């Protein structure tokens, strides 16, 4: 039954994706108004997150920033639908990339590279890392597997749709990549013979465990998975930023976090990732997922001691 429902939903999504991008953006403008002014979708969460992250801002500035965020969030939604049927060329016109040579060099030396990503820009466009089929170099990292880690959702329909959409993108870009659940990623990274770029979207709230960090003026717990795998396997780690420059225009940029992961102290990789993420959020404040409940609690006594010992 779940497969049937997912197939029906996929047909509707694909049909909607065939509409011109300008019509998607018109709908985005309407949706942003509806969510912001009529439904007040997660308004209190957005205002609280912004106010606590930027305590120096006045109420009017918070209100304007939230308005920009609603528009950006809705653009992500419609772009994620439109890109399903868009060609590899059209998608790559929207996204520039810097630092690819850094990943090329690391992959040549280490075989596998871990990339830590935040909810900035349009993270659903990670497929554009493959670049256009007609111009991609065989020596590029994007000619090897690009593996995206994900947490299995409770809904079987949601999981099936995610898998179908992501694998559709891989086929479009002729990339041998795959998606791997967070529970299986260590085994895959340790045993897969192929070279690959392992992408972790690492700024969500972990249910348990994690690494304590002061992030955007707040006590924050970050996932420890990417760091754990990097240190366990001795893999290099890069930070991948996705900058929203204007409507329909993004910049993906790689920066080095570390090469010698095995010799780093626990928490170093994650805190460096958090520092870079915060730096980029401060430079373009609306460009992050402000509507999710990132801060659910402060440090426990154990986490406070760990944070103080690291600092």
C-alpha positions in Angstrom: 0.0 0.0 0.0 2.8 2.4 0.9 4.4 1.9 -2.5 1.1 2.5 -4.3 0.5 5.8 -2.4 4.1 6.9 -3.0 3.8 6.2 -6.7 0.6 8.2 -6.9 2.1 11.2 -5.0 5.2 10.9 -7.3 3.0 11.3 -10.4 1.4 14.4 -9.0 4.8 15.9 -8.0 6.3 15.1 -11.4 3.4 16.7 -13.2 3.7 19.9 -11.1 7.4 20.0 -11.8 6.8 20.4 -15.5 5.4 23.9 -14.9 7.8 26.8 -15.8 9.9 28.0 -12.9 8.4 31.5 -13.1 5.0 30.0 -12.2 6.6 28.1 -9.3 7.9 31.4 -8.0 4.5 33.1 -8.3 3.1 30.3 -6.2 6.0 30.7 -3.8 5.1 34.3 -3.3 1.5 33.4 -2.6 2.5 30.5 -0.3 4.9 32.8 1.7 2.1 35.3 2.3 -0.3 32.5 3.3 2.1 30.9 5.7 3.3 34.2 7.2 0.2 36.4 7.4 -2.8 34.0 7.5 -1.6 30.7 9.0 1.3 32.2 11.0 3.2 28.9 10.3 5.7 28.4 13.2 5.8 32.1 13.7 6.7 31.9 17.3 9.4 29.4 16.7 10.9 31.6 14.0 10.8 34.8 16.1 12.2 33.1 19.2 15.0 31.5 17.2 16.0 34.7 15.5 15.7 36.8 18.7 17.9 34.5 20.7 20.4 34.1 17.9 20.7 37.8 17.2 19.9 39.6 20.6 21.3 42.9 19.2 18.4 43.2 16.7 15.3 45.2 17.4 11.8 43.8 16.9 11.3 45.5 13.5 14.5 44.0 12.3 13.4 40.5 13.5 10.1 41.0 11.7 11.8 41.9 8.4 14.2 39.0 8.7 11.4 36.6 9.3 9.6 38.0 6.2 12.7 37.3 4.1 12.9 33.8 5.6 9.3 32.9 4.7 10.0 33.9 1.1 13.3 31.9 1.0 11.7 28.9 2.6 8.9 28.8 0.1 11.4 29.2 -2.8 13.2 26.1 -1.6 9.9 24.2 -1.6 8.9 25.1 -5.2 12.5 24.8 -6.5 12.7 21.3 -5.0 9.6 20.3 -7.0 10.7 22.1 -10.2 14.1 20.4 -10.2 12.6 16.9 -10.5 12.0 17.3 -14.3 14.6 20.1 -14.9 17.6 19.1 -17.0 21.1 18.8 -15.5 22.0 21.9 -17.6 19.2 24.1 -16.2 20.0 23.1 -12.6 23.7 23.7 -12.9 23.0 27.2 -14.3 21.4 28.0 -10.9 24.4 26.7 -8.9 28.0 27.7 -9.0 30.7 25.7 -7.2 34.0 26.7 -5.6 36.6 24.5 -4.0 35.9 21.4 -6.0 39.7 21.0 -6.6 40.1 20.7 -2.9 37.8 17.6 -2.8 39.5 16.3 -6.0 42.9 16.3 -4.2 41.6 14.8 -1.0 39.8 12.0 -2.8 42.9 11.2 -4.9 44.9 10.8 -1.7 42.3 9.3 0.7 39.7 7.7 -1.6 36.8 8.9 0.6 35.9 12.4 1.9 33.3 13.5 4.4 31.4 16.7 3.8 29.4 18.4 6.5 26.5 20.5 5.3 24.0 22.8 7.1 20.4 23.7 6.2 21.5 26.7 4.1 20.7 27.6 0.5 18.7 24.8 -1.2 20.2 21.6 0.2 17.8 19.7 -2.0 20.0 20.7 -5.0 23.0 18.7 -3.8 22.7 16.7 -7.0 24.2 19.7 -8.9 27.6 18.8 -7.2 27.8 16.3 -10.1 27.9 19.1 -12.6 26.6 18.9 -16.2 27.0 15.6 -17.9 28.5 17.2 -21.0 31.4 19.0 -19.2 32.1 16.8 -16.2 35.8 15.6 -16.0 36.5 12.0 -15.3 39.1 13.1 -12.8 36.5 15.1 -10.8 35.2 13.9 -7.5 31.7 14.2 -9.0 32.5 11.3 -11.4 32.6 9.1 -8.3 29.9 8.1 -5.8 28.2 10.9 -3.9 26.6 9.3 -0.9 24.0 11.2 1.1 23.2 10.0 4.6 19.7 10.3 5.9 17.6 9.3 8.9 14.9 6.9 8.1 11.5 8.5 8.6 8.6 6.9 10.5 6.5 7.2 7.4 7.1 4.5 4.8 5.6 6.7 2.1 8.0 9.6 3.0 11.0 7.2 2.8 9.9 5.8 -0.5 9.4 9.3 -2.0 12.8 10.5 -0.7 14.5 7.5 -2.2 12.7 7.8 -5.5 13.4 11.6 -5.8 17.1 11.2 -4.8 17.8 8.3 -7.1 16.0 10.1 -9.9 18.5 12.9 -9.5 21.5 10.5 -9.6 20.2 9.0 -12.8 19.8 12.5 -14.3 23.4 13.3 -13.5 24.6 9.9 -14.4 26.2 9.5 -11.1 26.6 6.1 -9.3 25.7 7.6 -6.0 23.3 6.4 -3.4 21.5 7.2 -0.2 22.5 5.4 2.9 20.7 5.5 6.3 22.6 6.8 9.3 22.5 3.4 10.9 24.3 1.8 7.9 26.7 4.6 6.9 29.7 3.5 9.0 29.6 0.0 7.6 29.3 1.4 4.0 32.2 3.8 4.5 34.4 1.2 6.0 33.7 -1.6 3.4 32.8 0.1 0.1 35.7 -0.3 -2.3 34.7 2.7 -4.4 35.9 6.3 -3.9 33.1 8.6 -2.7 32.0 11.9 -1.1 29.9 11.2 2.0 27.5 14.1 2.7 26.1 14.6 6.2 23.4 17.3 6.9 24.7 17.8 10.4 22.8 20.7 12.0 19.6 19.0 13.2 18.8 18.2 16.8 20.0 14.7 17.9 17.6 12.7 20.0 20.5 11.4 22.2 24.2 11.8 22.5 26.0 14.5 20.5 28.6 17.1 21.1 28.0 20.3 23.1 28.7 23.6 21.3 28.0 27.2 21.9 26.2 28.1 18.6 24.4 31.4 17.8 24.6 32.5 21.5 22.9 29.3 22.7 23.9 26.0 24.2 23.5 23.5 21.3 23.9 19.8 20.8 25.3 18.7 17.4 25.3 15.2 15.8 28.5 13.4 16.5 28.1 10.9 13.6 30.2 12.6 10.9 33.0 13.3 13.3 32.9 9.7 14.7 33.2 8.1 11.3 35.9 10.5 10.2 38.0 9.8 13.3 37.3 6.1 13.2 38.4 5.7 9.5 40.9 8.5 9.3 39.0 10.4 6.6 39.4 14.0 5.7 36.5 16.4 6.5 35.3 19.4 4.5 32.6 21.9 5.2 30.1 22.5 2.3 28.3 25.8 2.4 25.3 26.6 0.2 24.9 30.3 -0.1 21.5 31.8 -1.3 22.7 34.8 -3.4 19.3 35.7 -4.9 16.2 34.0 -6.1 17.3 31.1 -8.2 21.0 31.6 -7.6 23.2 29.6 -5.3 26.9 29.1 -4.5 28.3 25.8 -3.2 31.7 26.2 -1.6 34.0 23.6 0.0 36.3 24.6 2.9 38.8 22.3 4.6 38.1 21.3 8.2 40.9 18.8 8.7 42.8 16.1 6.9 44.2 14.1 9.8 41.0 13.2 11.6 42.4 10.4 13.7 44.7 12.8 15.6 42.0 15.4 16.4 40.4 15.8 19.9 36.8 14.7 20.3 34.6 17.7 19.4 37.2 19.5 17.3 35.7 18.6 13.9 32.1 19.3 15.0 33.0 22.6 16.7 34.9 23.8 13.6 31.9 22.9 11.5 29.6 24.8 13.8 32.0 27.8 13.7 32.0 27.9 9.9 28.2 27.4 9.8 27.6 30.3 12.3 30.0 32.5 10.4 28.0 32.0 7.2 24.7 32.4 8.9 25.8 35.8 10.3 26.8 36.9 6.8 23.4 36.1 5.4 20.9 35.8 8.2 17.7 34.7 6.5 19.6 31.8 4.9 19.0 29.0 7.4 16.2 26.7 8.5 14.8 29.0 11.3 11.4 27.3 11.4 12.7 24.0 12.9 13.1 23.5 16.7 16.8 23.4 16.9 17.1 24.2 20.6 15.1 21.9 22.8 17.3 21.9 25.9 20.6 23.2 27.3 23.6 21.3 28.4 23.4 18.5 30.9 26.0 18.6 33.7 28.1 16.0 31.8 27.9 18.1 28.6 28.8 21.2 30.5 31.9 19.6 31.8 32.8 18.3 28.3 32.4 21.7 26.8 34.4 23.4 29.6 37.2 20.9 29.2 37.4 21.4 25.5 37.3 25.2 25.7 
